[in-house]
Amino acid sequence: MATCLTAGAFLPAQAQTVTGGGSGDTLEEIVVTGFRSSLANSTNDKRNATGFQDSIFAEDIGKFPDTNIAESFNRVPGITINREVSGEGISVAIRGLGTNFTRVLLNGAPVAVASTGRTDAQSTNREVDLDMFPTELFSQLTVSKSPNAGMVEGGAAGTVNMRSARPFDSDGPRVSYSLQTTKNSEADKWGGRASALASNTWGNFGALIGVAGVRNQVSTPGFETIGWTNANLSAAQCGATTGCNSTGGGNWTIPATVPANAGNGLVAGSTLDRAALLALNPGLTVQQLDNAIIPRLGRPAEIFGTRDRVSAVAAFELHATEDLHFYVDSLYGKKKNDLERVDMNWVGRNGAAIPINMKVDRTDCSAGCVVTEGTFANAQFFLEYRPFLEDTEFYGVNPGFDYQITDNLKFDMQANYTKSTFHRESPTVGPLTPASSGVTVTYKNNGGVPDIKSNVDLNDPKQFGWPGGRVNMQDERRTTETKGARANVTWGDESLNLKVGGAWDDVSRRIRAYDNSQAWQNAVCGNNPSVFLPSPNTQPPCNGLNQPGAAPAGYPTYPGYGTGYTAGKTGGVTYGGSLIPNASFANYLKPGKFGFLTVDWDKFKTDSKYDQFHDATPEAGSSNTGASGGFIGEETLGAYGEVNGIRQIDGQDLRFNIGMRWVQTDQKVGGRVSLPDPRNVTAAGTQIADGSRYPNVTNFVYIKNKYDNWLPSASAAYNVADNAVVRAALSRTMTRPDPNAQLPGLNFSGPSADVGSVGNSALAPYISENIDLGFEYYTGREGYVGIAAFRKAITGFTVNGSNTVPFAALAAYGVTYDTLSPTQQAAINSRGGPGTATVVLQQQVNAEGRLTVNGLEFNWVQPLDFLLEDVVPGLGFIANATIIDQKGKGAAPAVAIGVAEYTYNVTGYYEHGGVSARISQTFTKGSQTSGLNQNGIPAAALFSDDYRQWDFSSSLDLNEITGSTGLPQLTFDVTNLANAKQRSYFQFENATFTSYTPGRTFMIGLRGRL
């Protein structure tokens, strides 16, 4: 099908003629190079387009003006980007809708990447991580905000296309290279990036090869909470006349009596009823005690290590005749993240801390409030140490040709194939401070990162041990594959033509999760080391019935595994000891450089027989990101017809496009469904809910859906004057629903097993009705001023329906206590066990109603030579802003998730005499980033803070400065110049959810052309 690229694609940095006004009239010739060449190409492309689109061009072959593709898109009006915690851009969102509403194309064809997105994200929707695609290997990026019928469907917000470099982008031989050393202010070591691109044309044939590599040394300090929670007061603590637990949550349990060693003047065995709690917290009401929230896991976090990427491109072109053109574009990429992640968690969820002198931020806590300070006796901490290893691989090929059969008849055809694989290995070692060991926390929260201080040294290995601790062994593998073909026939000329075509695409994604936590834990710290032996060993894994070292009765610890730590006999059962017994466990811990301890992983890995257990890891239902294992395949068949043309009205051009696209989606969704084994039935016909006789039977179930959509579109651009253009567009666009929300079965999104998601395979796609109006005035060279107004009315929006049910009710979905992970079993136990605990079940449904997104975009690109050419030639600026207003009607959400109310970008540039410099600021207003009902609190959602980032880029062209040839450019760049932090919050602005400090990154290097 037709892509959003204009014919001719990339214009090299040389003299350029800009046309407009009357057909064929020449307005001026502009001679610009470098960054200004890139701007001039973008302006010329926008000016000549019929619809609403923005493009970014390479300054020269292998010389893109940004170091990250997502950062490049961030300079386009109406575009916001999602960032990794280390600061790099990952994915893009267009005009008020989330990243999953953006259709991403590679050389005009659909692309998918098997990755999980930002740290702690699932990325199970339709977003595409752009960090697999290095800017050095691309020539043009195009954002189409209004579609035409020939475009690939699926982007309700818009479509972005990444066009890789080709040999005829620049005739003749060309070799370009770049080399940079990089230093992040938070990292101890230097990183680097390098690229080389070579191309040549031999008459009608051209070839290009290129390679780009990056090693980023990262160290990102942060703070995380995994949500916030409030106390789950008992009837005695609440009081007979006071209604408690009204706001939901309740993952923190205050003990009924004071445990031993609580300290702080508390007497062991004393009752902690309503009167006692009010006496310990003078000035507070029971409502404030009950509804005030603390971090579920208040933890400083450190993520450090290397992020490596190597990519290569190969492209070939053949102009067999003047009218027949063949091409092949291919791309390969491999990314490896070798990181360590170390968190020191103050236990809130499933904990048993006793509040003393607690204070809250408001008098009326009926809708919730935030704890601002207090002392928490009987506290606990646990370490989460995780090696974080990720491997992503991608390759793709796009062959095609176009044939101008006659002056008025053209045929073009393209095929595509891509495949991507991903593997994450992230075991966890989680020792805990012992229960009833006298740990006290002093807590203060002034609205930023909470200050959590312990009375024990958290950098001392002797403070931690196995009882109540855990190990986890979880992997995740993903595979995405796209294949397709598209063909178009165009009859007519530029003044009027009819274009028809068809497309077939097959896109699939499979996620497979693996978990061997229980067996590894049994051997490491559960008095059952023989389970690591290969078959025919059949010794069953340990469970809560035969593990010594359990916590005191009624004391809910986290994770509460009750792991044993010495060989011996308990309850008449003989144990074989642990691979790493508690007595020697401190030898595997060591002080960390961040103020809390860490794990000697190499030693622990060897002695815990990690490799043997990892090699035998079985498949599981969900990964440690919460992503459900499953499959989605979508085979689509599309056809379209459109009329394009140019007409003269009062001596000026009117360009127009009118068309209709039909697409049929044949969807196949598969997931793991756990069913009770029929042998778990008593003679009386009663089902044994815990599956204690036989494990549940897991089946992989497929469900098929089929639907079609008609997508009309029309756009027009009229030159009201030689330098002025007005535009208008009407369209209907669609985005298919979230695949993860369609998977059959039930999945828990977190280790507490308190919120479960039930799939809905019948979800319908989102449909958006779009109106766009715009005006641009072109001031000369790269300069123009533009304004655009848009409206998107979206139906089919999905919302989470929720219902609180007893855990036992989950047997209807094949979920029993026996099917849970050890962490989840511990969490259920801490909430009273499978007979008492409750679970919030969520299922996405298409909401009745409509979400309307209204917006304004402003854009101004202005060289200042007309004012300052005699004083400071080469100065200019770029500025754009987007304002968005959202309104929900009916059951549709009031806001689309992750959409900023306004964003803006401002860049000042200087380019003259071989000196080039740019300083840029990007700003994104904070927004809601999740739906409601977070962590079981119906009114709770997640929000991001405002984010402002400054970047600086510069180069010295030694050839132009010295008058020589063959010399390189010297480059110096700084990203995140002002050291901006990324922060989000939970329900209330003073309840920090996450906070990360990516640091500044300095880049010094050479760039040249041979």
GIJOQUI-V56467 format. One record per backbone hydrogen bond with DSSP energy under -0.5 kcal/mol. CO is the residue of the C=O (numbers start at 1). NH is the residue of the N-H. Records with the same first field share a line. If there is no record, write none. Layout:
CO->NH + NH
//
This chain:
6->9
10->12
12->14
14->32
16->18 + 30
17->19
18->27 + 28
21->653
22->25
25->20 + 27
28->18 + 30
30->16 + 32
33->36 + 37
34->37 + 38
35->39
36->40
37->41
38->42
39->43
40->44
41->45
42->46
43->47
44->48
45->49
46->49
51->53
52->145 + 146
54->143
56->141
60->63
63->59 + 60
68->72
69->73
70->74
72->75
73->76
76->79
78->95
80->93
82->90 + 91
84->87
88->84
90->130
91->82
93->80
94->97
98->101
99->102
101->103 + 157 + 158
102->104
103->160
104->111
105->107 + 162
106->109
109->106
113->115
118->121
124->740
129->132
130->133
132->134
134->137
135->138
137->165
139->58
140->163
141->56
142->144 + 161
143->54 + 145
144->159
148->151
154->156
158->103
159->144
160->105
161->142 + 163
162->107 + 164
163->139 + 140
166->169
167->170
174->199
175->1010
176->197
177->1008
178->195
179->1006
180->193
181->1004
182->191
183->1002
184->187
189->184
191->182
192->215
193->180
194->213
195->178
196->211
197->176
198->209
199->174
200->207
201->203
202->204 + 205
204->319
205->202
206->317
207->200
208->315
209->198
210->313
211->196
212->311
213->194
214->309
215->192 + 217
216->218 + 307
218->305
219->221
220->303
221->997
222->301
223->995
224->299
225->297
227->296 + 297
229->294
230->252
231->233
234->238
235->239
236->274
239->242
245->248
248->250
251->253 + 350
252->232 + 254
256->272
258->269
259->262
262->378
263->266
266->268
267->270
270->258
271->273
273->277
274->278
275->279
276->280
277->281
280->357
281->284
285->289
286->290
287->291
288->292
289->231
291->369
292->231
293->371
294->229
295->298
296->348 + 349
297->299
298->346
299->224
300->344
301->222
302->342
303->220
304->340
305->218
306->338
307->216
308->336
309->214
310->334
311->212
312->332
313->210
314->330
315->208
316->328
317->206
318->320 + 326
323->325 + 404
324->320 + 321
325->402
326->318
327->400
328->316
329->398
330->314
331->396
332->312
333->394
334->310
335->392
336->308 + 338
337->339 + 390
338->306
339->388
340->304
341->386
342->302
343->345 + 384
344->300 + 346
345->347 + 382
346->298 + 348
348->351
351->253
353->355
354->377
356->375
359->372 + 373
363->365
365->368
369->293
370->361
372->445
373->359
374->443
375->356 + 377
376->441
377->354
380->347
381->433
382->345
383->385
384->343 + 386
385->429
386->341
387->389
388->339 + 390
389->425
390->337
391->423
392->335
393->421
394->333
395->419
396->331
397->417
398->329
399->415
400->327
401->413
402->325
403->405 + 411
406->409
408->492
409->405 + 406
410->490
411->403
412->488
413->401
414->486
416->484
417->397
418->482
419->395
420->480
421->393
422->478
423->391
424->476
425->389
428->472
429->385
430->470
431->383
432->465
434->437
439->379
440->455
441->376 + 443
442->453
443->374
444->451
448->450 + 992
450->452
451->444 + 453
453->442
456->458
457->460
458->597
459->461
460->463
461->464
463->434
465->432
466->469
468->560
470->430
472->428
473->516
474->426
475->514
476->424
477->512
478->422
479->510
480->420
481->508
482->418
483->506
484->416
485->504
486->414
487->502
488->412
489->500
490->410 + 492
491->498
493->496
495->646
496->493
497->644
498->491
499->642
500->489
501->640
502->487
503->638
504->485
505->636
506->483
507->634
508->481
509->632
510->479
511->630
512->477
513->620
514->475
516->520
517->521
518->522
519->523
520->524
521->525 + 526
522->526 + 528
523->579
524->580
527->576
528->531
529->532
530->533
534->537
543->546
546->548
552->555
554->556
555->557
565->582 + 583
568->575
570->573
573->570
577->529
578->581
581->584 + 585
582->585 + 586
584->587
585->588
586->589
588->600
590->598
592->595
596->594
598->590
599->601
600->604
601->605
602->606
603->607
604->608
605->610
606->609
609->613
610->614
611->615
612->616
613->616
614->617
618->515
620->513
621->629
623->626
627->623
629->672
630->511
631->670
632->509
633->668
634->507 + 636
635->666
636->505
637->664
638->503
639->662
640->501
641->660
642->499
643->658
644->497
645->656
647->649 + 654
649->652
652->649
653->719
654->647
655->717
656->645
657->715
658->643
659->713
660->641
661->711
662->639
663->709
664->637 + 666
665->667 + 707
666->635
667->705
668->633
669->703
670->631
671->701
673->675 + 699
675->697
677->680
679->681
680->688
682->685
686->682
687->689
688->691
696->698
697->675 + 699
699->673 + 701
701->671
703->669
705->667
707->665
709->663
710->712
711->661
712->732
713->659
714->730
715->657
716->728
717->655
718->720 + 726
721->724
723->778
724->721
725->776
726->718
727->774
728->716
729->772
730->714
731->770
733->768
735->766
738->741
739->742 + 743
740->743
741->760
745->759
747->757
750->753
754->840
755->749
756->842
757->747
760->763
766->735
767->795
768->733 + 770
769->793
770->731
771->791
772->729
773->789
774->727
775->787
776->725
777->779 + 785
780->783
783->779 + 780
784->861
785->777
786->859
787->775
788->857
789->773
790->855
791->771
792->794 + 853
793->769
794->851
795->767
797->847
799->801 + 845
801->843
803->805 + 841
805->839
806->809
807->810
808->811
809->812
810->813 + 815
811->814
813->674
814->816
816->819 + 820
817->820
821->825
822->826
823->827
824->828
825->829
826->830
827->831
828->831 + 833
829->832
833->836 + 837
837->807
839->805 + 841
840->756
841->803
842->758
843->801
845->799
847->796
848->891
850->852 + 889
851->794 + 853
852->854 + 887
853->792
854->885
855->790
856->883
857->788
858->881
859->786
860->862 + 879
861->784
862->877
864->867 + 868
865->869
868->871 + 872
872->875
874->911
875->864
876->909
877->862
878->907
879->860
880->905
881->858
882->903
883->856
885->854
887->852
889->850 + 892
896->899
898->900
901->884
902->925
903->882
904->923
905->880
906->921
907->878
908->919
909->876
910->917
912->915
914->916 + 957
915->912
916->955
917->910
918->953
919->908
920->951
921->906
922->949
923->904
924->947
926->901
927->944
928->898
933->936
934->937
936->249 + 938
937->933 + 934 + 940
938->933
940->934
941->987
942->929 + 930
943->985
947->924
949->922
950->977
951->920
952->974
953->918
954->972
955->916
956->958 + 970
957->961
958->962 + 964
959->963 + 964
968->958
969->1007
970->956
971->1005
972->954
973->1003
974->952
975->1001
976->979
980->998
981->983
982->996
983->945
984->993 + 994
985->943 + 987
986->988
988->991
990->992
991->986
993->225
994->984
995->223
996->982 + 998
997->221
1000->185
1001->975
1002->183
1003->973
1004->181
1005->971
1006->179
1007->969
1008->177
//
